[in-house]
Amino acid sequence: MPAAAILERLYQPFPDSPERPRIEEIPARSVPEPYHRLLVHTHHMTVTVEEFYGMPVQVRVLAVKKHGLDYARKILLLAGSRVVQFGLVRIDLSVCPENIRQAILAEQMPLGRILIEHNMLRRIEPQAYLRVTLSAAMAEWFGVEAASRTYGRVGVIYSGERPVVDVLEILAPIPPPRISPVSGSSA
């Protein structure tokens, strides 16, 4: 399914979302470092982002919509006080055992950590990689200028062969490393 169609499905419960960015679907090989290392894999982003920033991440839930066993939420992941990722998920709670369902609905932990800690069988399949132009609202969360560029992905998390979660994950823009001047050179 094209990224635009997955995005439409994810944003359906939140039709008036001011943070919705502009996206361009790109091949995995076009995702530059360090974003490539952070996005082009089949692991939970929670773990990947924690390893990159060297600390556990916390979740801040921005909005929730629940209709029966269809649950959707918009979140930010924070490393310390810094927002490092925006996420949007739709979860089929009917596939989740009661203890996992309750942990998700408690909205206290990132989804990846819940699935890992409860050892729920899972397979993560990225569906598309994205070049993202941030809206003013999203740029404000990340502490950057509106229309800044970053990268993300859309994917599906499976339990066995059954799709359980559709997910959009957008990383905060990562500044390029500083290059120190070479010392000891003579002119």
Secondary structure, DSSP 4 states (H G I P E B T S, - for coil): --HHHHHHHHHTT-TT-TTPPEEEEE-GGGSPTTHHHHHSSSS-HHHHHHHHHTS-EEEEEEEEEEETTEEEEEEEEEETTEEEEEEEEEEEGGGS-HHHHHHHHHT-S-HHHHHHHTT---EEEEEEEEEEE--HHHHHHHTS-TT-EEEEEEEEEEETTEEEEEEEEEEPP-PPPP-PPPSS---
